[in-house]
């Protein structure tokens, strides 16, 4: 009885901590979703929960832990979450200035992403283009979509049929770094390829 009460109290404390420390919002573009459903049900009215009088438990949810690995020069970034894998490639390694024509170096990087797509058995890919905040917003939207299209077309060649793509250009929306510095703007000029994890 004491062991089960201790376990229940520990579980409640963990879920309460999760509810209190979960971030309020995220800056991911639309279409990227993470499942935060708690894997176990906790009865908040259970008398074995030792809570302060009048206290209530917040709804339980799972924290989405992000693992981010970036190359030393920042040209490539991989983000793993509970549900998704996202590769972000800086525009400078994929394209020339103000261009949507893929460079020779880009082909090898896109091929490496295709290898991971096959490994994860993913069949739905999101290819999103982004720019910095220099120049007009309208030009950024057009260029980011053209660049996303170029990466998608190369992925389609590598992966063959059976893959569906969602392609969008967001321009300067959803920056991942500070646009007030050139280093930040370089990170924001990117194409992201994301897809669900296989869980295996």
TAQUIBEL-V121068 format. One record per helix or strand of 3 or more residues. SS is the DSSP state (h for helix, s for strand). FROM is the first residue (numbers start at 1). LEN is the number of residues. If there is no record, write none. Layout:
# TAQUIBEL-V121068
SS,FROM,LEN
SS,FROM,LEN
This chain:
# TAQUIBEL-V121068
h,2,20
s,67,4
s,76,5
s,84,7
h,91,4
h,104,17
s,124,7
h,137,23
s,164,6
h,182,7
s,190,7
